[in-house]
Amino acid sequence: MADPRAIGLPVDRDGYRFDLLARADIEALRCFRNAQMDVLRQVEVITPEAQERWFATQVEPAHGAPQPPQLLIGIHREGAFIGYGGLTYLNWDARRAEVSFLVDPERAAVPDVYRRDTAAFLGFLADWSFGVLELHRLFGETYAFRGFHISLLEEAGYRLEGRLREHVMTGDGFGDSVVHGLLASEWRPQ
């Protein structure tokens, strides 16, 4: 794979701009992540130094790699950074990746806004993943208590594939995760 910028980034659509995650956005992202640890695999508060280190050692090197292990996308609306997402655990031989997505907690708290942000991002991601990167499969793991988010995945065409019983530790003890997937053959370009 060539530099992602040479294969279709940035993308402006539906009032959003999607581009590789930029250093200028990582402090806001750190705050978004720390505020929403209950829905993430993150177990510790991220410090500014740890965030800088992560960007320098994990994110930036992937930007120009021929087959990066992840491609993280900054999401902007009306010129403001509102969240990020992308493809993690990329397996280029199997042509699959896990979907990641997180927006500003203030946006996530407003159902209509969160629905619009999620639909726009998942539509972009499927078009880019299947149409440009030529991946075969996208999948995501979601904590089962996130019913609204799960409904948005399903609205975007992701199919429930299974439940991982008592798979994650939540504030109330062990909780289930659910896995959804979308195949290139099920994708309808938007």
C-alpha positions as CSV (number, residue, x, y, z in Angstrom):
1,M,0.0,0.0,0.0
2,A,1.2,3.5,-0.8
3,D,1.0,6.5,1.4
4,P,-2.7,6.8,2.3
5,R,-2.8,10.4,1.0
6,A,-2.0,9.0,-2.4
7,I,-5.0,6.6,-2.2
8,G,-7.8,8.9,-1.4
9,L,-7.2,11.0,1.7
10,P,-8.3,13.5,2.8
11,V,-12.0,13.0,2.0
12,D,-14.7,15.7,2.4
13,R,-18.3,14.4,2.5
14,D,-21.5,14.8,4.3
15,G,-20.2,18.0,6.0
16,Y,-17.2,16.1,7.5
17,R,-13.5,16.0,6.6
18,F,-11.7,12.7,7.1
19,D,-7.9,12.6,7.1
20,L,-5.0,10.9,8.8
21,L,-4.9,11.7,12.5
22,A,-2.8,14.8,13.0
23,R,-0.5,15.8,15.9
24,A,-2.5,19.0,16.3
25,D,-5.6,16.9,17.3
26,I,-4.0,14.5,19.8
27,E,-4.5,16.6,23.0
28,A,-8.2,16.9,22.3
29,L,-8.3,13.1,21.5
30,R,-6.5,12.4,24.8
31,C,-9.2,14.3,26.7
32,F,-12.0,12.5,24.7
33,R,-10.5,9.1,25.6
34,N,-9.9,9.9,29.3
35,A,-13.6,11.0,29.6
36,Q,-14.9,7.8,28.0
37,M,-12.8,5.1,29.5
38,D,-16.0,3.1,30.4
39,V,-16.5,2.3,26.7
40,L,-12.9,1.7,25.8
41,R,-10.3,-0.9,26.4
42,Q,-8.2,1.8,28.1
43,V,-7.5,1.1,31.7
44,E,-5.4,4.1,32.8
45,V,-5.7,7.8,32.3
46,I,-3.5,8.9,29.5
47,T,-1.0,11.7,30.3
48,P,0.1,14.3,27.8
49,E,3.5,12.7,27.6
50,A,2.1,9.2,27.0
51,Q,-0.1,10.6,24.2
52,E,2.9,12.3,22.5
53,R,4.9,9.1,22.8
54,W,2.0,7.1,21.3
55,F,1.6,9.4,18.4
56,A,5.4,9.5,17.7
57,T,6.0,5.7,18.0
58,Q,2.7,4.2,16.8
59,V,0.7,6.7,14.7
60,E,3.2,8.7,12.7
61,P,5.3,5.7,11.5
62,A,2.1,4.1,10.1
63,H,1.3,7.1,7.9
64,G,3.9,6.2,5.3
65,A,4.3,2.5,5.9
66,P,3.6,0.1,3.0
67,Q,1.3,-2.1,5.1
68,P,0.7,-0.3,8.4
69,P,-0.8,-2.1,11.4
70,Q,-3.3,0.7,11.8
71,L,-4.7,3.7,10.0
72,L,-6.2,6.3,12.3
73,I,-8.4,9.0,10.9
74,G,-9.2,12.4,12.3
75,I,-12.8,13.5,12.0
76,H,-13.5,17.2,11.5
77,R,-16.8,19.1,11.2
78,E,-16.9,22.8,10.4
79,G,-13.2,23.0,10.8
80,A,-13.2,21.5,14.4
81,F,-11.7,18.2,15.4
82,I,-14.7,16.1,16.8
83,G,-13.2,12.6,17.0
84,Y,-11.3,9.9,15.5
85,G,-11.6,6.3,14.3
86,G,-10.1,4.0,11.8
87,L,-8.7,0.6,11.1
88,T,-6.8,-1.2,13.8
89,Y,-5.2,-4.7,13.9
90,L,-5.0,-4.5,10.1
91,N,-4.2,-7.9,8.6
92,W,-3.2,-7.2,5.0
93,D,-2.9,-10.8,4.0
94,A,-6.4,-11.6,5.2
95,R,-7.6,-8.1,4.2
96,R,-9.4,-7.4,7.4
97,A,-9.3,-4.8,10.2
98,E,-11.1,-3.9,13.4
99,V,-13.1,-0.7,13.3
100,S,-12.4,2.0,15.9
101,F,-14.5,5.1,16.5
102,L,-14.8,7.8,19.2
103,V,-16.2,11.3,19.3
104,D,-16.2,14.2,21.7
105,P,-18.2,13.1,24.7
106,E,-20.5,16.1,24.4
107,R,-21.4,15.0,20.9
108,A,-21.8,11.4,22.0
109,A,-24.3,12.6,24.7
110,V,-26.7,14.0,22.1
111,P,-28.4,11.0,20.3
112,D,-29.2,12.8,17.0
113,V,-25.7,14.2,16.7
114,Y,-24.1,10.9,17.7
115,R,-26.2,9.1,15.1
116,R,-25.2,11.6,12.4
117,D,-21.5,11.4,13.3
118,T,-21.5,7.6,13.5
119,A,-23.4,7.1,10.2
120,A,-21.1,9.6,8.4
121,F,-17.9,7.9,9.7
122,L,-19.0,4.3,9.1
123,G,-20.2,5.2,5.6
124,F,-16.8,6.9,4.8
125,L,-14.9,4.0,6.4
126,A,-16.6,1.3,4.5
127,D,-16.3,3.1,1.2
128,W,-12.6,3.8,1.8
129,S,-11.8,0.3,3.2
130,F,-13.6,-1.7,0.5
131,G,-13.4,0.7,-2.4
132,V,-9.9,2.1,-2.1
133,L,-7.9,-0.2,0.3
134,E,-9.6,-3.3,-1.1
135,L,-10.1,-4.9,2.3
136,H,-12.4,-7.9,2.6
137,R,-13.8,-7.6,6.1
138,L,-14.4,-5.0,8.8
139,F,-15.4,-6.0,12.4
140,G,-15.9,-4.4,15.7
141,E,-16.2,-5.4,19.4
142,T,-18.6,-3.3,21.5
143,Y,-19.5,-3.6,25.1
144,A,-23.0,-5.1,25.3
145,F,-24.4,-2.3,27.5
146,R,-23.9,0.2,24.6
147,G,-27.3,-0.6,23.0
148,F,-27.6,2.7,21.1
149,H,-24.1,2.3,19.6
150,I,-24.9,-1.3,18.6
151,S,-28.1,-0.2,16.9
152,L,-26.1,2.3,14.8
153,L,-23.6,-0.4,13.8
154,E,-26.5,-2.5,12.6
155,E,-28.1,0.4,10.8
156,A,-24.8,0.8,8.9
157,G,-25.0,-2.8,7.8
158,Y,-22.8,-4.6,10.3
159,R,-24.2,-8.0,11.3
160,L,-24.1,-9.4,14.8
161,E,-21.7,-12.3,14.7
162,G,-21.4,-13.3,18.4
163,R,-21.4,-12.5,22.0
164,L,-18.3,-12.8,24.2
165,R,-19.7,-13.7,27.6
166,E,-18.3,-11.9,30.6
167,H,-15.4,-10.7,28.4
168,V,-14.8,-7.3,29.9
169,M,-14.5,-5.8,33.4
170,T,-17.0,-2.9,33.9
171,G,-17.8,-0.8,36.9
172,D,-20.5,-3.4,37.8
173,G,-18.2,-6.5,37.4
174,F,-17.9,-8.6,34.3
175,G,-19.8,-7.7,31.2
176,D,-20.4,-9.1,27.7
177,S,-19.0,-7.8,24.5
178,V,-20.7,-8.3,21.1
179,V,-18.9,-8.7,17.8
180,H,-20.3,-7.3,14.5
181,G,-18.9,-7.7,11.0
182,L,-19.3,-6.2,7.5
183,L,-18.0,-8.0,4.4
184,A,-17.0,-6.3,1.2
185,S,-19.7,-8.4,-0.6
186,E,-22.4,-6.8,1.7
187,W,-21.1,-3.2,1.2
188,R,-23.1,-0.7,-0.8
189,P,-21.1,2.4,-1.7
190,Q,-22.6,5.6,-0.4
